[in-house]
Amino acid sequence: ALWATVDLQANYAPRLDGLRGSGFRLGVGSGGGLRIRWHPRLLSLATLIWVRYPYQSPKQSWTADGHLRWSVTHNIAIDAGSRVRDGNVDAQLALLFYY
């Protein structure tokens, strides 16, 4: 599956550098993703989101995610994922339980 979106964001936090020095941030951008099922129990997911923040600092932000998920049983899966957001990288390994 392949998809694309148009995104609107509204965020608030007291320490955000938002509109006119307030804690409110408003943004508009686009996103998309790709999901591939390699096997009935194995799939991968990749997403990319870019947001522009007019009259705010920083002026833009982007996030790229990638996941590989293996369904061990009907109710249990293992997920290995990573994220890059504005150049900062993190990763996770998760055990998922479905009910």
Secondary structure as the mmCIF struct_conf table of DSSP 4:
data_model
#
loop_
_struct_conf.conf_type_id
_struct_conf.id
_struct_conf.beg_label_comp_id
_struct_conf.beg_label_asym_id
_struct_conf.beg_label_seq_id
_struct_conf.end_label_comp_id
_struct_conf.end_label_asym_id
_struct_conf.end_label_seq_id
STRN STRN1 LEU A 2 TYR A 12
TURN_TY1_P TURN_TY1_P1 PRO A 14 ARG A 15
HELX_RH_3T_P HELX_RH_3T_P1 LEU A 19 GLY A 21
BEND BEND1 SER A 22 GLY A 23
STRN STRN2 PHE A 24 HIS A 39
TURN_TY1_P TURN_TY1_P2 PRO A 40 ARG A 41
STRN STRN3 LEU A 42 ARG A 52
TURN_TY1_P TURN_TY1_P3 PRO A 54 TYR A 55
BEND BEND2 GLN A 56 LYS A 59
STRN STRN4 GLN A 60 SER A 71
BEND BEND3 VAL A 72 ASN A 75
STRN STRN5 ILE A 76 ARG A 85
TURN_TY1_P TURN_TY1_P4 ASP A 86 GLY A 87
STRN STRN6 ASN A 88 PHE A 97
#
